Amino acid sequence: AIAGDTIGVAAGTYPESVNVNKNVSIIGVGIDSTIVNPGAGNYGFKITVDGVKINNLQIQTQFVLDDSDDTGIMILTANNVNISNNKIISTSGTDPDGREGSLGIWVCGTDSGCSSSNNLVIEKNTITINGVSTGVYAEQVSTGHSGWNIKDNTITANSGVTLELYDITNSEVSGNTLDGSTAHSNVIWSSQC
């Protein structure tokens, strides 16, 4: 693929992790027919470039007891990313040292060597976290993430937090159905910027 391409993904189950390092649109034929299942301890997508679109896919991840990248979608210093109309299912657990398991969507921050990701759209997704973890997690960043639109999603985290957003400014969270654990906060939105 070259920058600007639209990649149509046929029905089927794809046992792989996808590194997205070009400005492309990756479009499946349906959330119940185009499935990315990278196997236990692996991520679905790692986005490291601006302008990526991930739409109409099912992404299944499973936590293992170590420091693996077992997140549905990872975004590392990328702007103008659109994650829409997907189904992300994370089967999670708890690491023996108390860390959370796999996340639905994780946005990298300063502690992990990234700078801000701006103009992110997370829209009309169904994210289910089966275990202790978070549906959408934005890591703290020294210069705040900005211009995000998180809307019309259904996020369930039966033993965790639906949205955990750090250092996000000038953004909108609206129209979401959030079903979090009664033992944890449903939404955490905090800024140190």
Backbone as JSON Lines, residues from 0, in Angstrom:
{"i":0,"aa":"A","n":[0.84,-1.19,0.0],"ca":[0.0,0.0,0.0],"c":[0.88,1.25,0.0]}
{"i":1,"aa":"I","n":[0.35,2.3,-0.56],"ca":[1.03,3.6,-0.52],"c":[0.15,4.58,0.24]}
{"i":2,"aa":"A","n":[0.74,5.67,0.71],"ca":[0.01,6.68,1.45],"c":[-1.23,7.13,0.68]}
{"i":3,"aa":"G","n":[-2.34,7.23,1.39],"ca":[-3.59,7.66,0.78],"c":[-4.47,6.53,0.28]}
{"i":4,"aa":"D","n":[-3.96,5.31,0.27],"ca":[-4.75,4.16,-0.2],"c":[-5.87,3.81,0.76]}
{"i":5,"aa":"T","n":[-6.92,3.21,0.2],"ca":[-7.97,2.56,0.99],"c":[-7.79,1.06,0.81]}
{"i":6,"aa":"I","n":[-7.64,0.36,1.91],"ca":[-7.43,-1.08,1.89],"c":[-8.72,-1.74,2.33]}
{"i":7,"aa":"G","n":[-9.37,-2.42,1.42],"ca":[-10.59,-3.17,1.73],"c":[-10.2,-4.56,2.25]}
{"i":8,"aa":"V","n":[-10.7,-4.93,3.42],"ca":[-10.35,-6.22,4.02],"c":[-11.56,-7.14,3.91]}
{"i":9,"aa":"A","n":[-11.38,-8.26,3.24],"ca":[-12.47,-9.22,3.0],"c":[-12.88,-9.91,4.3]}
{"i":10,"aa":"A","n":[-14.03,-10.56,4.25],"ca":[-14.49,-11.35,5.39],"c":[-13.47,-12.44,5.69]}
{"i":11,"aa":"G","n":[-13.31,-12.73,6.97],"ca":[-12.38,-13.76,7.4],"c":[-11.79,-13.41,8.75]}
{"i":12,"aa":"T","n":[-11.01,-14.32,9.3],"ca":[-10.31,-14.08,10.56],"c":[-8.82,-14.0,10.26]}
{"i":13,"aa":"Y","n":[-8.2,-12.92,10.68],"ca":[-6.8,-12.63,10.39],"c":[-6.0,-12.71,11.69]}
{"i":14,"aa":"P","n":[-5.15,-13.74,11.85],"ca":[-4.39,-13.94,13.08],"c":[-3.07,-13.16,13.07]}
{"i":15,"aa":"E","n":[-3.16,-11.84,13.11],"ca":[-1.94,-11.04,12.99],"c":[-2.09,-9.7,13.69]}
{"i":16,"aa":"S","n":[-0.94,-9.09,14.02],"ca":[-0.87,-7.72,14.49],"c":[-0.5,-6.87,13.28]}
{"i":17,"aa":"V","n":[-1.11,-5.69,13.18],"ca":[-0.91,-4.84,12.01],"c":[-0.22,-3.54,12.43]}
{"i":18,"aa":"N","n":[0.96,-3.29,11.86],"ca":[1.66,-2.03,12.05],"c":[1.24,-1.07,10.95]}
{"i":19,"aa":"V","n":[0.61,0.02,11.32],"ca":[0.13,1.0,10.34],"c":[1.1,2.18,10.37]}
{"i":20,"aa":"N","n":[1.98,2.24,9.37],"ca":[3.0,3.29,9.3],"c":[2.88,4.11,8.02]}
{"i":21,"aa":"K","n":[1.71,4.02,7.38],"ca":[1.39,4.86,6.22],"c":[-0.02,5.41,6.4]}
{"i":22,"aa":"N","n":[-0.25,6.57,5.85],"ca":[-1.55,7.23,5.91],"c":[-2.53,6.46,5.01]}
{"i":23,"aa":"V","n":[-3.24,5.47,5.59],"ca":[-4.17,4.64,4.83],"c":[-5.5,4.51,5.58]}
{"i":24,"aa":"S","n":[-6.5,4.08,4.86],"ca":[-7.79,3.71,5.44],"c":[-7.91,2.2,5.34]}
{"i":25,"aa":"I","n":[-8.2,1.55,6.46],"ca":[-8.37,0.1,6.5],"c":[-9.83,-0.16,6.84]}
{"i":26,"aa":"I","n":[-10.56,-0.73,5.87],"ca":[-12.02,-0.86,5.96],"c":[-12.41,-2.33,5.81]}
{"i":27,"aa":"G","n":[-13.09,-2.87,6.82],"ca":[-13.6,-4.24,6.73],"c":[-14.98,-4.26,6.13]}
{"i":28,"aa":"V","n":[-15.49,-5.47,5.86],"ca":[-16.84,-5.6,5.29],"c":[-17.91,-5.69,6.36]}
{"i":29,"aa":"G","n":[-17.54,-5.87,7.61],"ca":[-18.52,-5.92,8.69],"c":[-17.89,-6.36,9.99]}
{"i":30,"aa":"I","n":[-18.41,-5.83,11.1],"ca":[-17.81,-6.1,12.4],"c":[-17.97,-7.55,12.86]}
{"i":31,"aa":"D","n":[-18.84,-8.28,12.24],"ca":[-18.98,-9.69,12.6],"c":[-18.41,-10.62,11.54]}
{"i":32,"aa":"S","n":[-17.85,-10.06,10.48],"ca":[-17.3,-10.92,9.42],"c":[-15.83,-10.65,9.11]}
{"i":33,"aa":"T","n":[-15.31,-9.47,9.44],"ca":[-13.89,-9.17,9.25],"c":[-13.27,-9.04,10.64]}
{"i":34,"aa":"I","n":[-12.5,-10.06,11.03],"ca":[-12.02,-10.18,12.41],"c":[-10.5,-10.23,12.44]}
{"i":35,"aa":"V","n":[-9.91,-9.36,13.24],"ca":[-8.47,-9.38,13.49],"c":[-8.28,-9.97,14.88]}
{"i":36,"aa":"N","n":[-7.64,-11.13,14.95],"ca":[-7.42,-11.82,16.22],"c":[-5.94,-12.22,16.29]}
{"i":37,"aa":"P","n":[-5.11,-11.32,16.84],"ca":[-3.66,-11.54,16.79],"c":[-3.12,-12.61,17.75]}
{"i":38,"aa":"G","n":[-3.96,-13.17,18.58],"ca":[-3.5,-14.16,19.54],"c":[-3.12,-13.53,20.86]}
{"i":39,"aa":"A","n":[-3.08,-14.33,21.91],"ca":[-2.82,-13.86,23.27],"c":[-1.51,-13.09,23.35]}
{"i":40,"aa":"G","n":[-1.56,-11.93,24.01],"ca":[-0.37,-11.13,24.24],"c":[0.04,-10.22,23.1]}
{"i":41,"aa":"N","n":[-0.77,-10.12,22.05],"ca":[-0.42,-9.3,20.88],"c":[-1.48,-8.23,20.65]}
{"i":42,"aa":"Y","n":[-1.07,-7.12,20.03],"ca":[-2.0,-6.03,19.72],"c":[-2.68,-6.28,18.38]}
{"i":43,"aa":"G","n":[-3.82,-5.59,18.17],"ca":[-4.49,-5.65,16.88],"c":[-3.85,-4.7,15.89]}
{"i":44,"aa":"F","n":[-3.85,-3.39,16.21],"ca":[-3.28,-2.37,15.33],"c":[-2.37,-1.45,16.14]}
{"i":45,"aa":"K","n":[-1.23,-1.09,15.54],"ca":[-0.34,-0.07,16.11],"c":[-0.2,1.02,15.07]}
{"i":46,"aa":"I","n":[-0.74,2.21,15.38],"ca":[-0.76,3.34,14.44],"c":[0.34,4.33,14.82]}
{"i":47,"aa":"T","n":[1.24,4.6,13.88],"ca":[2.38,5.48,14.15],"c":[2.5,6.62,13.14]}
{"i":48,"aa":"V","n":[1.41,6.92,12.44],"ca":[1.45,7.96,11.41],"c":[0.1,8.69,11.39]}
{"i":49,"aa":"D","n":[0.11,9.94,10.94],"ca":[-1.11,10.76,10.88],"c":[-2.07,10.26,9.8]}
{"i":50,"aa":"G","n":[-3.36,10.58,9.99],"ca":[-4.36,10.41,8.94],"c":[-4.87,9.0,8.71]}
{"i":51,"aa":"V","n":[-4.74,8.12,9.67],"ca":[-5.17,6.73,9.5],"c":[-6.65,6.58,9.87]}
{"i":52,"aa":"K","n":[-7.34,5.71,9.13],"ca":[-8.74,5.36,9.44],"c":[-8.84,3.85,9.59]}
{"i":53,"aa":"I","n":[-9.46,3.42,10.68],"ca":[-9.74,2.0,10.93],"c":[-11.25,1.9,11.1]}
{"i":54,"aa":"N","n":[-11.91,1.21,10.18],"ca":[-13.37,1.17,10.2],"c":[-13.91,-0.23,9.89]}
{"i":55,"aa":"N","n":[-15.02,-0.57,10.55],"ca":[-15.84,-1.73,10.18],"c":[-15.13,-3.07,10.39]}
{"i":56,"aa":"L","n":[-14.36,-3.17,11.49],"ca":[-13.64,-4.39,11.82],"c":[-14.0,-4.87,13.22]}
{"i":57,"aa":"Q","n":[-13.76,-6.14,13.47],"ca":[-13.78,-6.65,14.84],"c":[-12.34,-6.96,15.22]}
{"i":58,"aa":"I","n":[-11.95,-6.5,16.41],"ca":[-10.58,-6.71,16.89],"c":[-10.68,-7.42,18.24]}
{"i":59,"aa":"Q","n":[-10.05,-8.59,18.33],"ca":[-10.11,-9.39,19.55],"c":[-8.7,-9.51,20.12]}
{"i":60,"aa":"T","n":[-8.53,-9.15,21.39],"ca":[-7.23,-9.31,22.04],"c":[-7.39,-10.06,23.35]}
{"i":61,"aa":"Q","n":[-6.3,-10.65,23.8],"ca":[-6.32,-11.42,25.04],"c":[-5.05,-11.14,25.83]}
{"i":62,"aa":"F","n":[-5.24,-10.85,27.11],"ca":[-4.15,-10.53,28.02],"c":[-3.37,-11.78,28.41]}
{"i":63,"aa":"V","n":[-2.05,-11.63,28.55],"ca":[-1.21,-12.68,29.15],"c":[-0.45,-12.05,30.31]}
{"i":64,"aa":"L","n":[0.05,-12.86,31.19],"ca":[0.68,-12.35,32.4],"c":[2.13,-11.93,32.19]}
{"i":65,"aa":"D","n":[2.33,-10.87,31.43],"ca":[3.64,-10.25,31.29],"c":[3.45,-8.86,30.72]}
{"i":66,"aa":"D","n":[4.49,-8.24,30.26],"ca":[4.45,-6.86,29.8],"c":[4.2,-6.77,28.29]}
{"i":67,"aa":"S","n":[3.26,-7.51,27.78],"ca":[3.04,-7.56,26.34],"c":[2.13,-6.43,25.87]}
{"i":68,"aa":"D","n":[2.15,-6.17,24.57],"ca":[1.29,-5.16,23.95],"c":[0.02,-5.84,23.46]}
{"i":69,"aa":"D","n":[-0.9,-6.07,24.38],"ca":[-2.1,-6.84,24.05],"c":[-3.34,-5.94,23.97]}
{"i":70,"aa":"T","n":[-3.2,-4.79,23.34],"ca":[-4.27,-3.81,23.22],"c":[-4.92,-3.9,21.84]}
{"i":71,"aa":"G","n":[-6.21,-3.59,21.76],"ca":[-6.89,-3.62,20.47],"c":[-6.27,-2.68,19.46]}
{"i":72,"aa":"I","n":[-6.24,-1.37,19.8],"ca":[-5.66,-0.36,18.92],"c":[-4.73,0.53,19.74]}
{"i":73,"aa":"M","n":[-3.49,0.64,19.3],"ca":[-2.49,1.5,19.94],"c":[-2.22,2.69,19.01]}
{"i":74,"aa":"I","n":[-2.23,3.91,19.58],"ca":[-1.97,5.12,18.8],"c":[-0.76,5.81,19.4]}
{"i":75,"aa":"L","n":[0.3,5.96,18.62],"ca":[1.56,6.52,19.11],"c":[1.91,7.79,18.33]}
{"i":76,"aa":"T","n":[1.69,8.95,18.95],"ca":[2.0,10.25,18.38],"c":[1.48,10.36,16.94]}
{"i":77,"aa":"A","n":[0.19,10.16,16.78],"ca":[-0.45,10.24,15.47],"c":[-1.66,11.17,15.55]}
{"i":78,"aa":"N","n":[-1.78,12.06,14.58],"ca":[-2.87,13.03,14.53],"c":[-3.88,12.65,13.46]}
{"i":79,"aa":"N","n":[-5.09,13.19,13.58],"ca":[-6.15,13.0,12.59],"c":[-6.44,11.53,12.33]}
{"i":80,"aa":"V","n":[-6.5,10.75,13.4],"ca":[-6.82,9.32,13.32],"c":[-8.31,9.15,13.56]}
{"i":81,"aa":"N","n":[-8.95,8.28,12.76],"ca":[-10.38,8.02,12.87],"c":[-10.59,6.53,13.13]}
{"i":82,"aa":"I","n":[-11.18,6.22,14.28],"ca":[-11.5,4.84,14.67],"c":[-13.02,4.79,14.78]}
{"i":83,"aa":"S","n":[-13.69,4.2,13.79],"ca":[-15.16,4.26,13.75],"c":[-15.77,2.93,13.33]}
{"i":84,"aa":"N","n":[-16.95,2.66,13.89],"ca":[-17.78,1.51,13.5],"c":[-17.05,0.17,13.66]}
{"i":85,"aa":"N","n":[-16.29,0.03,14.75],"ca":[-15.58,-1.22,15.03],"c":[-16.16,-1.9,16.26]}
{"i":86,"aa":"K","n":[-15.84,-3.16,16.41],"ca":[-16.14,-3.91,17.63],"c":[-14.8,-4.39,18.18]}
{"i":87,"aa":"I","n":[-14.48,-3.92,19.4],"ca":[-13.23,-4.3,20.03],"c":[-13.56,-5.11,21.27]}
{"i":88,"aa":"I","n":[-13.04,-6.33,21.34],"ca":[-13.3,-7.21,22.47],"c":[-11.97,-7.57,23.11]}
{"i":89,"aa":"S","n":[-11.83,-7.25,24.38],"ca":[-10.6,-7.55,25.1],"c":[-10.9,-8.51,26.23]}
{"i":90,"aa":"T","n":[-10.28,-9.67,26.19],"ca":[-10.38,-10.6,27.31],"c":[-9.17,-10.34,28.17]}
{"i":91,"aa":"S","n":[-9.42,-9.83,29.35],"ca":[-8.37,-9.29,30.17],"c":[-8.16,-10.12,31.42]}
{"i":92,"aa":"G","n":[-7.32,-9.63,32.29],"ca":[-7.03,-10.24,33.57],"c":[-6.26,-9.25,34.39]}
{"i":93,"aa":"T","n":[-5.67,-9.7,35.46],"ca":[-4.85,-8.82,36.27],"c":[-3.48,-9.43,36.44]}
{"i":94,"aa":"D","n":[-2.46,-8.64,36.16],"ca":[-1.09,-9.07,36.35],"c":[-0.84,-9.26,37.85]}
{"i":95,"aa":"P","n":[0.02,-10.19,38.26],"ca":[0.29,-10.41,39.68],"c":[0.76,-9.15,40.41]}
{"i":96,"aa":"D","n":[1.39,-8.2,39.71],"ca":[1.84,-6.97,40.38],"c":[0.74,-5.9,40.43]}
{"i":97,"aa":"G","n":[-0.48,-6.24,40.0],"ca":[-1.61,-5.34,40.1],"c":[-1.87,-4.48,38.88]}
{"i":98,"aa":"R","n":[-1.04,-4.57,37.85],"ca":[-1.28,-3.78,36.64],"c":[-2.53,-4.28,35.92]}
{"i":99,"aa":"E","n":[-3.11,-3.4,35.15],"ca":[-4.29,-3.77,34.38],"c":[-3.91,-4.67,33.22]}
{"i":100,"aa":"G","n":[-4.92,-5.32,32.66],"ca":[-4.73,-6.15,31.48],"c":[-4.85,-5.34,30.21]}
{"i":101,"aa":"S","n":[-5.28,-5.99,29.14],"ca":[-5.32,-5.35,27.83],"c":[-6.4,-4.29,27.74]}
{"i":102,"aa":"L","n":[-6.11,-3.25,26.98],"ca":[-7.0,-2.11,26.8],"c":[-7.7,-2.21,25.45]}
{"i":103,"aa":"G","n":[-8.85,-1.52,25.31],"ca":[-9.51,-1.44,24.01],"c":[-8.72,-0.56,23.06]}
{"i":104,"aa":"I","n":[-8.59,0.72,23.43],"ca":[-7.81,1.69,22.66],"c":[-6.87,2.39,23.63]}
{"i":105,"aa":"W","n":[-5.58,2.44,23.28],"ca":[-4.57,3.1,24.12],"c":[-3.87,4.16,23.3]}
{"i":106,"aa":"V","n":[-3.78,5.38,23.87],"ca":[-3.07,6.48,23.23],"c":[-1.83,6.78,24.05]}
{"i":107,"aa":"C","n":[-0.69,6.63,23.43],"ca":[0.62,6.77,24.05],"c":[0.84,8.19,24.58]}
{"i":108,"aa":"G","n":[1.61,8.28,25.67],"ca":[1.95,9.57,26.26],"c":[3.42,9.69,26.57]}
{"i":109,"aa":"T","n":[3.73,10.71,27.35],"ca":[5.11,11.06,27.65],"c":[5.88,9.92,28.31]}
{"i":110,"aa":"D","n":[5.29,9.24,29.29],"ca":[6.0,8.16,30.0],"c":[6.41,7.01,29.08]}
{"i":111,"aa":"S","n":[5.72,6.87,27.96],"ca":[6.05,5.81,27.01],"c":[6.83,6.34,25.8]}
{"i":112,"aa":"G","n":[7.3,7.59,25.88],"ca":[8.14,8.15,24.83],"c":[7.41,8.84,23.71]}
{"i":113,"aa":"C","n":[6.15,9.2,23.91],"ca":[5.35,9.83,22.85],"c":[5.01,11.27,23.19]}
{"i":114,"aa":"S","n":[4.69,12.04,22.16],"ca":[4.12,13.37,22.35],"c":[2.63,13.29,22.05]}
{"i":115,"aa":"S","n":[1.96,14.4,22.04],"ca":[0.49,14.41,21.95],"c":[-0.03,13.87,20.61]}
{"i":116,"aa":"S","n":[-1.24,13.33,20.67],"ca":[-1.99,12.91,19.48],"c":[-3.23,13.8,19.43]}
{"i":117,"aa":"N","n":[-3.43,14.51,18.33],"ca":[-4.5,15.5,18.23],"c":[-5.51,15.12,17.16]}
{"i":118,"aa":"N","n":[-6.73,15.7,17.3],"ca":[-7.81,15.52,16.34],"c":[-8.15,14.04,16.12]}
{"i":119,"aa":"L","n":[-8.29,13.33,17.23],"ca":[-8.64,11.92,17.21],"c":[-10.16,11.77,17.25]}
{"i":120,"aa":"V","n":[-10.7,10.92,16.38],"ca":[-12.12,10.61,16.38],"c":[-12.3,9.15,16.75]}
{"i":121,"aa":"I","n":[-13.06,8.9,17.82],"ca":[-13.45,7.56,18.24],"c":[-14.97,7.57,18.26]}
{"i":122,"aa":"E","n":[-15.59,6.93,17.25],"ca":[-17.01,7.13,17.03],"c":[-17.71,5.83,16.63]}
{"i":123,"aa":"K","n":[-18.86,5.58,17.25],"ca":[-19.76,4.47,16.9],"c":[-19.09,3.1,17.0]}
{"i":124,"aa":"N","n":[-18.22,2.95,18.01],"ca":[-17.59,1.67,18.26],"c":[-18.29,0.96,19.42]}
{"i":125,"aa":"T","n":[-18.17,-0.35,19.46],"ca":[-18.59,-1.14,20.6],"c":[-17.31,-1.74,21.19]}
{"i":126,"aa":"I","n":[-17.0,-1.33,22.42],"ca":[-15.78,-1.79,23.08],"c":[-16.19,-2.54,24.33]}
{"i":127,"aa":"T","n":[-15.76,-3.8,24.42],"ca":[-16.09,-4.64,25.58],"c":[-14.8,-5.12,26.22]}
{"i":128,"aa":"I","n":[-14.64,-4.81,27.51],"ca":[-13.47,-5.24,28.27],"c":[-13.96,-6.3,29.26]}
{"i":129,"aa":"N","n":[-13.57,-7.54,29.02],"ca":[-13.92,-8.64,29.91],"c":[-12.77,-8.86,30.88]}
{"i":130,"aa":"G","n":[-12.79,-8.18,32.0],"ca":[-11.73,-8.27,32.99],"c":[-11.35,-6.88,33.47]}
{"i":131,"aa":"V","n":[-10.22,-6.79,34.18],"ca":[-9.78,-5.54,34.8],"c":[-8.96,-4.75,33.78]}
{"i":132,"aa":"S","n":[-9.54,-3.69,33.25],"ca":[-8.82,-2.81,32.34],"c":[-9.72,-1.64,31.94]}
{"i":133,"aa":"T","n":[-9.34,-0.92,30.88],"ca":[-10.03,0.3,30.48],"c":[-10.4,0.23,28.99]}
{"i":134,"aa":"G","n":[-11.58,0.77,28.66],"ca":[-12.03,0.8,27.28],"c":[-11.2,1.71,26.39]}
{"i":135,"aa":"V","n":[-11.08,2.98,26.79],"ca":[-10.24,3.95,26.07],"c":[-9.34,4.61,27.11]}
{"i":136,"aa":"Y","n":[-8.02,4.5,26.9],"ca":[-7.05,5.03,27.86],"c":[-6.11,5.98,27.14]}
{"i":137,"aa":"A","n":[-6.06,7.23,27.6],"ca":[-5.13,8.22,27.06],"c":[-4.09,8.51,28.13]}
{"i":138,"aa":"E","n":[-2.85,8.17,27.83],"ca":[-1.76,8.34,28.78],"c":[-1.41,9.82,28.94]}
{"i":139,"aa":"Q","n":[-0.92,10.18,30.13],"ca":[-0.5,11.55,30.38],"c":[0.57,11.98,29.39]}
{"i":140,"aa":"V","n":[0.5,13.27,29.01],"ca":[1.44,13.8,28.03],"c":[1.8,15.23,28.44]}
{"i":141,"aa":"S","n":[3.05,15.64,28.23],"ca":[3.51,16.95,28.71],"c":[2.82,18.12,27.99]}
{"i":142,"aa":"T","n":[2.58,18.0,26.69],"ca":[1.78,18.99,25.95],"c":[0.48,18.29,25.59]}
{"i":143,"aa":"G","n":[-0.64,18.74,26.13],"ca":[-1.9,18.0,26.07],"c":[-2.36,17.55,24.69]}
{"i":144,"aa":"H","n":[-3.01,16.38,24.68],"ca":[-3.75,15.94,23.51],"c":[-4.89,16.94,23.31]}
{"i":145,"aa":"S","n":[-5.31,17.19,22.08],"ca":[-6.34,18.21,21.84],"c":[-7.21,17.84,20.65]}
{"i":146,"aa":"G","n":[-8.45,18.38,20.65],"ca":[-9.33,18.25,19.5],"c":[-9.93,16.86,19.32]}
{"i":147,"aa":"W","n":[-10.11,16.12,20.41],"ca":[-10.68,14.78,20.31],"c":[-12.2,14.83,20.27]}
{"i":148,"aa":"N","n":[-12.78,13.84,19.61],"ca":[-14.23,13.67,19.58],"c":[-14.52,12.2,19.86]}
{"i":149,"aa":"I","n":[-15.03,11.92,21.05],"ca":[-15.38,10.55,21.45],"c":[-16.9,10.54,21.58]}
{"i":150,"aa":"K","n":[-17.58,9.94,20.58],"ca":[-19.04,10.05,20.61],"c":[-19.72,8.8,20.08]}
{"i":151,"aa":"D","n":[-20.92,8.57,20.61],"ca":[-21.83,7.52,20.14],"c":[-21.21,6.12,20.21]}
{"i":152,"aa":"N","n":[-20.35,5.88,21.2],"ca":[-19.77,4.57,21.42],"c":[-20.54,3.84,22.52]}
{"i":153,"aa":"T","n":[-20.45,2.53,22.52],"ca":[-20.93,1.72,23.63],"c":[-19.7,1.05,24.23]}
{"i":154,"aa":"I","n":[-19.39,1.41,25.48],"ca":[-18.18,0.89,26.12],"c":[-18.58,0.2,27.41]}
{"i":155,"aa":"T","n":[-18.19,-1.08,27.52],"ca":[-18.46,-1.87,28.71],"c":[-17.13,-2.32,29.29]}
{"i":156,"aa":"A","n":[-16.94,-2.07,30.58],"ca":[-15.74,-2.53,31.29],"c":[-16.22,-3.12,32.6]}
{"i":157,"aa":"N","n":[-16.54,-4.41,32.58],"ca":[-17.23,-5.0,33.73],"c":[-16.42,-5.06,35.01]}
{"i":158,"aa":"S","n":[-15.1,-4.93,34.93],"ca":[-14.27,-4.88,36.14],"c":[-13.27,-3.74,36.08]}
{"i":159,"aa":"G","n":[-13.56,-2.74,35.26],"ca":[-12.6,-1.66,35.08],"c":[-13.27,-0.32,34.84]}
{"i":160,"aa":"V","n":[-12.62,0.53,34.06],"ca":[-13.07,1.9,33.78],"c":[-13.37,2.01,32.29]}
{"i":161,"aa":"T","n":[-14.46,2.67,31.93],"ca":[-14.82,2.81,30.51],"c":[-13.9,3.8,29.8]}
{"i":162,"aa":"L","n":[-13.73,5.0,30.36],"ca":[-12.88,6.04,29.76],"c":[-11.91,6.55,30.82]}
{"i":163,"aa":"E","n":[-10.62,6.53,30.49],"ca":[-9.6,7.06,31.39],"c":[-8.74,8.0,30.56]}
{"i":164,"aa":"L","n":[-9.0,9.3,30.71],"ca":[-8.44,10.31,29.81],"c":[-7.59,11.29,30.59]}
{"i":165,"aa":"Y","n":[-6.3,11.32,30.28],"ca":[-5.38,12.23,30.95],"c":[-4.83,13.24,29.95]}
{"i":166,"aa":"D","n":[-4.81,14.49,30.38],"ca":[-4.21,15.59,29.61],"c":[-4.84,15.75,28.22]}
{"i":167,"aa":"I","n":[-6.16,15.75,28.18],"ca":[-6.9,15.99,26.93],"c":[-7.65,17.32,27.08]}
{"i":168,"aa":"T","n":[-7.43,18.23,26.15],"ca":[-8.07,19.54,26.21],"c":[-8.85,19.8,24.93]}
{"i":169,"aa":"N","n":[-9.75,20.79,24.98],"ca":[-10.52,21.23,23.81],"c":[-11.12,20.05,23.07]}
{"i":170,"aa":"S","n":[-11.8,19.17,23.78],"ca":[-12.33,17.95,23.2],"c":[-13.76,17.71,23.66]}
{"i":171,"aa":"E","n":[-14.44,16.79,22.98],"ca":[-15.84,16.5,23.3],"c":[-16.03,15.0,23.51]}
{"i":172,"aa":"V","n":[-16.75,14.68,24.58],"ca":[-17.18,13.31,24.86],"c":[-18.7,13.39,24.97]}
{"i":173,"aa":"S","n":[-19.43,12.75,24.04],"ca":[-20.89,12.89,24.05],"c":[-21.59,11.69,23.43]}
{"i":174,"aa":"G","n":[-22.82,11.44,23.87],"ca":[-23.68,10.43,23.26],"c":[-23.22,9.0,23.46]}
{"i":175,"aa":"N","n":[-22.32,8.77,24.4],"ca":[-21.79,7.42,24.63],"c":[-22.65,6.67,25.64]}
{"i":176,"aa":"T","n":[-22.7,5.35,25.51],"ca":[-23.3,4.48,26.52],"c":[-22.14,3.82,27.25]}
{"i":177,"aa":"L","n":[-22.0,4.16,28.54],"ca":[-20.86,3.7,29.33],"c":[-21.34,2.81,30.46]}
{"i":178,"aa":"D","n":[-20.84,1.59,30.51],"ca":[-21.23,0.63,31.53],"c":[-19.96,0.11,32.2]}
{"i":179,"aa":"G","n":[-19.59,0.74,33.31],"ca":[-18.36,0.38,34.0],"c":[-18.62,-0.39,35.27]}
{"i":180,"aa":"S","n":[-17.57,-0.79,35.9],"ca":[-17.62,-1.54,37.14],"c":[-18.17,-0.69,38.27]}
{"i":181,"aa":"T","n":[-18.9,-1.29,39.16],"ca":[-19.39,-0.55,40.33],"c":[-18.26,-0.31,41.33]}
{"i":182,"aa":"A","n":[-17.15,-1.03,41.2],"ca":[-16.01,-0.86,42.1],"c":[-15.03,0.21,41.63]}
{"i":183,"aa":"H","n":[-15.18,0.71,40.4],"ca":[-14.26,1.7,39.85],"c":[-15.05,2.9,39.32]}
{"i":184,"aa":"S","n":[-14.36,3.97,39.01],"ca":[-15.0,5.12,38.38],"c":[-15.39,4.73,36.96]}
{"i":185,"aa":"N","n":[-16.5,5.28,36.49],"ca":[-16.92,5.01,35.12],"c":[-16.1,5.83,34.13]}
{"i":186,"aa":"V","n":[-15.82,7.09,34.48],"ca":[-15.02,7.98,33.63],"c":[-14.02,8.72,34.51]}
{"i":187,"aa":"I","n":[-12.78,8.76,34.06],"ca":[-11.75,9.59,34.69],"c":[-11.23,10.53,33.61]}
{"i":188,"aa":"W","n":[-11.35,11.84,33.86],"ca":[-10.86,12.83,32.9],"c":[-10.09,13.85,33.73]}
{"i":189,"aa":"S","n":[-8.79,13.88,33.59],"ca":[-7.93,14.68,34.44],"c":[-6.84,15.32,33.59]}
{"i":190,"aa":"S","n":[-6.4,16.51,33.98],"ca":[-5.36,17.17,33.21],"c":[-4.32,17.8,34.14]}
{"i":191,"aa":"Q","n":[-3.06,17.65,33.76],"ca":[-1.97,18.3,34.47],"c":[-1.3,19.34,33.58]}
{"i":192,"aa":"C","n":[-1.87,19.56,32.38],"ca":[-1.28,20.53,31.45],"c":[-1.68,21.94,31.81]}
